[in-house]
Amino acid sequence: MLDPELLERITARRAELDELEEQLAKQLAEVRAERDELAVAERVLERMSEQLVL
């Protein structure tokens, strides 16, 4: 026979983990977007410095 209290605790923990997963996925997407923006900025600076040397 299933223990209702144990089942409730498991369900609550799964809900917490689902929420955490969602938050982490959003944070990861933001980190990746910022990293991509920084890579673009780095390339722009490299091109500008090359043009200044020429």
N, C-alpha and C positions, 0 to 999 in steps of 0.2 A: 504494500500500500504506500502511495506517495505521501510524503510529509508536506502538507500545504505551506508550512512556514519555510521550509527549505526551497521549495519550488518558487515561492515568492521572492526569496533572496536571490536565487539564480536569475530570475526574470529581471529583477531590479538591476543586478550587476550587468547583465547583458545590455540593458537600456543605457546604463552609464557608459559602457564601452562603445556602444553605437554612437553616442553623442561625442565621445572623445575622438573616435575615428573621423567623424565629420569635421570636427574642429581641426584636427591634424591635417586632413586632406586639404582644407581651405588654407591653412598656414603654409603647407608645402607648395600649393599653387602660387601663393603670394611670393614665397621665397624664389621659386623658379622664375617668375615674371620679373622680379627685381634683378636677379642674376642675369637674365637675358638683356635687360635694359643697361646694366653695367657693362656687359660685353659690347654692346653697340656703342656706348659712350667711349669705351677704351679704343675701339677701332677708329672712331671719329677723331679722337685726340692723336692717335698714331698718324693718321692721314694729314691732319693739320700740321703736326710737327715735321713730317716729311716735306710738305709744301713750303714751310718756312725755311727749311734747309736749302731747298732748290732756289 
